[in-house]
Amino acid sequence: MSRYTGSTFKKSRRYGFSILENGKEFSKGKKRSSAPGQHGARRSKLSGYGSQLQEKQKVKFMYGLSERQFRNTFSKAKKVREGILGENFLGLLESRLDNIVFRLGFAMTRSGARQLVNHGHVLVNGKKIDIPSYQLKPDDVVEIKASMQKNDKIIEALQNNEATVEFVKVEKSAFKGTFVRLPQRQELNQEINEALVVEWYNRLIK
């Protein structure tokens, strides 16, 4: 299954959840109670299966991964012996290069960050990396290549810098930043229930 490329606003309305993590999908900062459609649709109470599926979809769309990428990342998390599986899973998602480019504020969305990486505009420890799924390690330095440092969209994103978190450190004037450490659970989106995602995949992946 390929990565979803449709309307982020529709997906956010369907799940009552800001996929962009900034609430801009909802007018006046309020979540809409209706699902997409001319008149909206009533939200019915979900079964346990439905809740697990919905949570998995929310997280997958938030990070902008295809089903295969998302499932493979979960499989990697299961191989980590220490820590809590759900938190290890989120840690791997957060350690992706495209996500850290977003967290550093070089792009206003993960989609925009992925595009920067795909086009070869991002360096890791001085070397060009054009693989969005590249897994960063603590102390890795990420920077925008010199020829893109006057790009209006990157400058605007850095000025807004809404997504910066404590586990990254950004030097705006140098267009570079450091992935300082793995995130702690309380630093990540509190609307996510990763335990439901674990329950979903534990049925499928042994």
Secondary structure, DSSP 8 states (H G I E B T S, - for coil): -----S-HHHHHHHHTS-TTSSSTTSGGG---SS-SSSS--------HHHHHHHHHHHHHHHHT--HHHHHHHHHHHHT--SS-HHHHHHHHHHTBHHHHHHHTTSSSSHHHHHHHHHTT-EEETTEE---TT-B--TTEEEEE-GGGTT-HHHHHHHHH-TT--TTEEEEGGGTEEEE-S---GGGS-TT--HHHHHHHHHTT--
